[in-house]
Amino acid sequence: MPGVPLYQAKAEFFRTLGHPARIRILELLSERDHAVHELLEKIAIEPSNLSQQLAVLRRTSMVVSSRSSGEVVYSVSVPEVRDLLMAARTILSGILAAQGELEAEPASAGDS
């Protein structure tokens, strides 16, 4: 974003992450590339909502799509997204544990 102060670009970046479905999509794509039908199986949302959330992530260049065997396959375009999701998990775990509000979560790598 030429001419935009870095703090404004960061705010826009974090707004992009401001939806639970987009976070879950990025978690899954951080593990490996997924076809749309695979994402639908793992995220409990309507196909039109998934499409909308993927479009937001594409517009911000956080994910890219390609065609493989007639399917649309998505991947994370910036590998550091996984690091960001892991950092958020660490921060939130500390905050919630201090407040005694930490919910038990599966320890899978995708639950960043």
MDAnalysis code that builds the backbone (N, CA, C; Angstrom):
import MDAnalysis as mda
import numpy as np

u = mda.Universe.empty(336, n_residues=112, atom_resindex=np.repeat(np.arange(112), 3), trajectory=True)
u.add_TopologyAttr("name", ["N", "CA", "C"] * 112)
u.add_TopologyAttr("resid", np.arange(1, 113))
u.add_TopologyAttr("resname", ["MET", "PRO", "GLY", "VAL", "PRO", "LEU", "TYR", "GLN", "ALA", "LYS", "ALA", "GLU", "PHE", "PHE", "ARG", "THR", "LEU", "GLY", "HIS", "PRO", "ALA", "ARG", "ILE", "ARG", "ILE", "LEU", "GLU", "LEU", "LEU", "SER", "GLU", "ARG", "ASP", "HIS", "ALA", "VAL", "HIS", "GLU", "LEU", "LEU", "GLU", "LYS", "ILE", "ALA", "ILE", "GLU", "PRO", "SER", "ASN", "LEU", "SER", "GLN", "GLN", "LEU", "ALA", "VAL", "LEU", "ARG", "ARG", "THR", "SER", "MET", "VAL", "VAL", "SER", "SER", "ARG", "SER", "SER", "GLY", "GLU", "VAL", "VAL", "TYR", "SER", "VAL", "SER", "VAL", "PRO", "GLU", "VAL", "ARG", "ASP", "LEU", "LEU", "MET", "ALA", "ALA", "ARG", "THR", "ILE", "LEU", "SER", "GLY", "ILE", "LEU", "ALA", "ALA", "GLN", "GLY", "GLU", "LEU", "GLU", "ALA", "GLU", "PRO", "ALA", "SER", "ALA", "GLY", "ASP", "SER"])
u.atoms.positions = np.array([
    [0.841, -1.172, 0.000],
    [0.000, 0.000, 0.000],
    [0.890, 1.241, 0.000],
    [1.227, 1.720, -1.159],
    [2.105, 2.884, -1.242],
    [1.476, 4.109, -0.585],
    [2.288, 4.819, 0.199],
    [1.832, 6.054, 0.819],
    [0.986, 5.871, 2.065],
    [0.684, 4.627, 2.444],
    [-0.123, 4.364, 3.636],
    [0.835, 4.116, 4.799],
    [0.640, 4.818, 5.917],
    [1.510, 4.565, 7.070],
    [1.419, 3.101, 7.508],
    [2.524, 2.590, 8.004],
    [2.599, 1.189, 8.388],
    [1.540, 0.824, 9.430],
    [1.275, 1.707, 10.382],
    [0.279, 1.385, 11.411],
    [-1.112, 1.226, 10.806],
    [-1.423, 1.972, 9.749],
    [-2.716, 1.805, 9.087],
    [-2.761, 0.497, 8.301],
    [-1.660, 0.155, 7.656],
    [-1.592, -1.114, 6.929],
    [-1.736, -2.287, 7.901],
    [-1.123, -2.168, 9.088],
    [-1.246, -3.222, 10.098],
    [-2.698, -3.343, 10.565],
    [-3.358, -2.213, 10.768],
    [-4.763, -2.246, 11.207],
    [-5.625, -2.955, 10.168],
    [-5.400, -2.684, 8.902],
    [-6.156, -3.343, 7.836],
    [-5.859, -4.845, 7.817],
    [-4.607, -5.184, 8.010],
    [-4.195, -6.585, 8.064],
    [-4.938, -7.316, 9.185],
    [-4.979, -6.723, 10.361],
    [-5.654, -7.374, 11.487],
    [-7.172, -7.382, 11.318],
    [-7.727, -6.403, 10.611],
    [-9.163, -6.451, 10.306],
    [-9.469, -7.662, 9.425],
    [-8.563, -7.960, 8.516],
    [-8.739, -9.127, 7.652],
    [-8.818, -10.402, 8.495],
    [-8.093, -10.443, 9.585],
    [-8.089, -11.616, 10.461],
    [-9.268, -11.611, 11.431],
    [-10.130, -10.622, 11.346],
    [-11.184, -10.414, 12.328],
    [-12.432, -11.257, 12.171],
    [-12.354, -12.396, 11.533],
    [-13.522, -13.267, 11.403],
    [-13.088, -14.696, 11.733],
    [-13.839, -15.387, 12.595],
    [-13.445, -16.749, 12.973],
    [-13.256, -17.702, 11.796],
    [-14.081, -17.592, 10.785],
    [-13.941, -18.494, 9.629],
    [-12.626, -18.234, 8.900],
    [-12.235, -16.973, 8.784],
    [-10.972, -16.660, 8.100],
    [-9.786, -17.193, 8.902],
    [-9.866, -17.100, 10.221],
    [-8.796, -17.655, 11.058],
    [-8.714, -19.162, 10.852],
    [-9.852, -19.829, 10.875],
    [-9.859, -21.292, 10.709],
    [-9.341, -21.692, 9.332],
    [-9.727, -20.952, 8.302],
    [-9.225, -21.220, 6.947],
    [-7.705, -21.127, 6.942],
    [-7.167, -20.073, 7.526],
    [-5.717, -19.896, 7.547],
    [-5.022, -20.982, 8.361],
    [-5.655, -21.409, 9.460],
    [-5.085, -22.515, 10.238],
    [-4.973, -23.765, 9.374],
    [-6.044, -24.093, 8.681],
    [-6.046, -25.296, 7.842],
    [-5.053, -25.183, 6.697],
    [-5.007, -24.028, 6.062],
    [-4.102, -23.848, 4.934],
    [-2.651, -23.758, 5.373],
    [-2.425, -23.431, 6.641],
    [-1.058, -23.409, 7.161],
    [-0.504, -24.823, 7.278],
    [-1.397, -25.790, 7.449],
    [-0.982, -27.194, 7.530],
    [-0.638, -27.742, 6.146],
    [-1.525, -27.447, 5.178],
    [-1.322, -27.912, 3.796],
    [-2.356, -27.240, 2.912],
    [-2.151, -27.334, 1.598],
    [-3.133, -26.824, 0.653],
    [-4.421, -27.635, 0.774],
    [-5.554, -26.964, 0.542],
    [-6.853, -27.645, 0.617],
    [-7.721, -27.261, -0.581],
    [-8.446, -28.251, -1.091],
    [-9.484, -27.988, -2.084],
    [-10.684, -27.419, -1.337],
    [-11.542, -26.719, -2.056],
    [-12.710, -26.085, -1.442],
    [-13.563, -27.116, -0.708],
    [-13.798, -28.275, -1.316],
    [-14.650, -29.269, -0.646],
    [-14.031, -29.741, 0.674],
    [-12.698, -29.776, 0.759],
    [-12.045, -30.162, 2.008],
    [-12.260, -29.107, 3.092],
    [-12.181, -27.849, 2.690],
    [-12.426, -26.768, 3.646],
    [-13.858, -26.827, 4.164],
    [-14.791, -27.085, 3.258],
    [-16.203, -27.184, 3.668],
    [-16.422, -28.317, 4.666],
    [-15.710, -29.421, 4.495],
    [-15.837, -30.556, 5.416],
    [-15.334, -30.210, 6.809],
    [-14.359, -29.309, 6.889],
    [-13.714, -29.013, 8.169],
    [-14.211, -27.740, 8.842],
    [-14.951, -26.921, 8.093],
    [-15.466, -25.662, 8.650],
    [-16.980, -25.690, 8.501],
    [-17.674, -25.523, 9.583],
    [-19.141, -25.619, 9.569],
    [-19.779, -24.306, 9.128],
    [-19.636, -23.993, 7.829],
    [-20.293, -22.811, 7.269],
    [-20.877, -23.166, 5.908],
    [-21.770, -22.327, 5.459],
    [-22.392, -22.525, 4.147],
    [-21.357, -22.284, 3.037],
    [-21.495, -22.973, 1.908],
    [-20.565, -22.773, 0.799],
    [-20.443, -21.310, 0.366],
    [-21.555, -20.576, 0.346],
    [-21.494, -19.174, -0.074],
    [-20.697, -18.332, 0.922],
    [-20.808, -18.657, 2.214],
    [-20.046, -17.934, 3.233],
    [-18.561, -18.264, 3.116],
    [-18.239, -19.536, 2.864],
    [-16.839, -19.910, 2.669],
    [-16.267, -19.168, 1.473],
    [-17.017, -19.117, 0.403],
    [-16.574, -18.407, -0.793],
    [-16.298, -16.935, -0.493],
    [-17.180, -16.331, 0.270],
    [-17.022, -14.919, 0.643],
    [-15.756, -14.720, 1.485],
    [-15.523, -15.595, 2.442],
    [-14.351, -15.459, 3.312],
    [-13.058, -15.713, 2.530],
    [-13.088, -16.672, 1.613],
    [-11.922, -16.910, 0.770],
    [-11.637, -15.706, -0.128],
    [-12.687, -15.057, -0.608],
    [-12.516, -13.870, -1.451],
    [-11.820, -12.753, -0.677],
    [-12.182, -12.569, 0.579],
    [-11.526, -11.553, 1.415],
    [-10.040, -11.883, 1.548],
    [-9.732, -13.126, 1.811],
    [-8.332, -13.530, 1.965],
    [-7.558, -13.421, 0.650],
    [-8.217, -13.687, -0.467],
    [-7.568, -13.525, -1.784],
    [-7.286, -12.052, -2.073],
    [-8.284, -11.198, -1.798],
    [-8.111, -9.755, -2.062],
    [-6.935, -9.178, -1.296],
    [-6.676, -9.691, -0.110],
    [-5.561, -9.194, 0.692],
    [-4.275, -9.974, 0.425],
    [-4.319, -10.864, -0.544],
    [-3.166, -11.678, -0.971],
    [-2.631, -12.593, 0.123],
    [-3.470, -12.954, 1.092],
    [-3.034, -13.892, 2.126],
    [-3.130, -15.327, 1.641],
    [-4.034, -15.588, 0.685],
    [-4.139, -16.913, 0.082],
    [-4.162, -16.756, -1.430],
    [-3.806, -17.830, -2.084],
    [-3.881, -17.885, -3.544],
    [-4.615, -19.161, -3.919],
    [-5.181, -19.158, -5.094],
    [-5.901, -20.337, -5.567],
    [-5.311, -20.810, -6.879],
    [-5.488, -22.101, -7.122],
    [-5.070, -22.691, -8.390],
    [-6.043, -23.815, -8.701],
    [-5.993, -24.293, -9.927],
    [-6.855, -25.409, -10.314],
    [-6.007, -26.662, -10.405],
    [-6.560, -27.741, -9.855],
    [-5.889, -29.029, -9.921],
    [-6.954, -30.098, -10.114],
    [-6.864, -30.807, -11.207],
    [-7.831, -31.869, -11.534],
    [-9.266, -31.357, -11.469],
    [-9.503, -30.147, -11.969],
    [-10.846, -29.591, -12.009],
    [-11.323, -28.995, -10.705],
    [-10.497, -29.010, -9.665],
    [-10.877, -28.445, -8.378],
    [-10.089, -27.168, -8.117],
    [-10.698, -26.266, -7.354],
    [-9.989, -25.077, -6.910],
    [-9.308, -25.425, -5.601],
    [-7.996, -25.205, -5.574],
    [-7.187, -25.520, -4.403],
    [-6.594, -24.224, -3.877],
    [-6.677, -24.045, -2.560],
    [-6.168, -22.832, -1.917],
    [-4.911, -23.142, -1.129],
    [-4.030, -22.136, -1.073],
    [-2.821, -22.237, -0.262],
    [-2.509, -20.868, 0.331],
    [-1.762, -20.889, 1.411],
    [-1.319, -19.652, 2.053],
    [-0.200, -19.076, 1.193],
    [-0.256, -17.797, 0.924],
    [0.764, -17.181, 0.084],
    [1.953, -16.689, 0.895],
    [1.781, -16.555, 2.207],
    [2.840, -16.073, 3.081],
    [3.034, -17.094, 4.207],
    [4.110, -17.866, 4.169],
    [4.300, -18.924, 5.169],
    [4.332, -18.413, 6.612],
    [4.687, -17.165, 6.823],
    [4.769, -16.605, 8.178],
    [3.407, -16.495, 8.857],
    [2.326, -16.719, 8.103],
    [0.983, -16.706, 8.697],
    [0.899, -17.751, 9.803],
    [1.507, -18.897, 9.599],
    [1.495, -19.946, 10.636],
    [2.159, -19.432, 11.916],
    [3.282, -18.735, 11.769],
    [3.967, -18.173, 12.936],
    [3.072, -17.177, 13.665],
    [2.357, -16.371, 12.903],
    [1.449, -15.390, 13.499],
    [0.333, -16.089, 14.280],
    [-0.242, -17.133, 13.703],
    [-1.303, -17.868, 14.378],
    [-0.790, -18.556, 15.643],
    [0.419, -19.078, 15.588],
    [1.009, -19.705, 16.778],
    [1.290, -18.652, 17.849],
    [1.757, -17.472, 17.456],
    [2.004, -16.394, 18.421],
    [0.694, -15.970, 19.081],
    [-0.370, -15.868, 18.309],
    [-1.678, -15.506, 18.867],
    [-2.137, -16.558, 19.863],
    [-1.924, -17.816, 19.536],
    [-2.308, -18.901, 20.450],
    [-1.545, -18.786, 21.768],
    [-0.250, -18.520, 21.687],
    [0.575, -18.382, 22.881],
    [0.115, -17.199, 23.729],
    [-0.114, -16.069, 23.091],
    [-0.561, -14.868, 23.799],
    [-1.904, -15.122, 24.477],
    [-2.850, -15.656, 23.722],
    [-4.188, -15.890, 24.276],
    [-4.173, -16.957, 25.371],
    [-3.370, -17.982, 25.209],
    [-3.272, -19.014, 26.248],
    [-2.802, -18.401, 27.553],
    [-1.812, -17.520, 27.476],
    [-1.312, -16.862, 28.675],
    [-2.344, -15.962, 29.315],
    [-3.030, -15.186, 28.509],
    [-4.054, -14.270, 29.026],
    [-5.204, -15.049, 29.652],
    [-5.707, -16.042, 28.934],
    [-6.851, -16.812, 29.432],
    [-6.484, -17.652, 30.650],
    [-5.272, -18.197, 30.673],
    [-4.848, -18.978, 31.833],
    [-4.769, -18.077, 33.064],
    [-4.269, -16.864, 32.873],
    [-4.174, -15.921, 33.986],
    [-5.561, -15.540, 34.497],
    [-6.536, -15.552, 33.621],
    [-7.906, -15.206, 34.005],
    [-8.699, -16.445, 34.424],
    [-8.079, -17.610, 34.328],
    [-8.760, -18.851, 34.684],
    [-9.861, -19.223, 33.716],
    [-9.752, -18.756, 32.467],
    [-10.810, -18.958, 31.477],
    [-10.383, -19.837, 30.314],
    [-9.235, -20.454, 30.415],
    [-8.736, -21.251, 29.289],
    [-9.594, -22.489, 29.101],
    [-10.093, -22.660, 27.888],
    [-10.875, -23.838, 27.542],
    [-9.927, -24.892, 27.001],
    [-10.231, -26.124, 27.274],
    [-9.414, -27.214, 26.747],
    [-9.606, -27.283, 25.243],
    [-8.488, -27.375, 24.520],
    [-8.512, -27.472, 23.068],
    [-7.713, -28.689, 22.663],
    [-8.045, -29.256, 21.514],
    [-7.203, -30.335, 20.988],
    [-5.806, -29.793, 20.724],
    [-4.807, -30.616, 20.871],
    [-3.427, -30.172, 20.710],
    [-2.934, -30.328, 19.284],
    [-3.825, -30.414, 18.322],
    [-3.425, -30.587, 16.930],
    [-2.721, -29.343, 16.418],
    [-1.797, -29.518, 15.491],
    [-1.035, -28.392, 14.947],
    [-1.916, -27.382, 14.261],
    [-3.074, -27.791, 13.783],
    [-3.965, -26.880, 13.078],
    [-4.770, -25.992, 13.997],
    [-4.767, -26.253, 15.276],
    [-5.527, -25.434, 16.202],
    [-4.658, -24.325, 16.740],
    [-4.223, -23.467, 15.847],
    [-3.319, -22.390, 16.226],
    [-4.085, -21.325, 16.912],
])
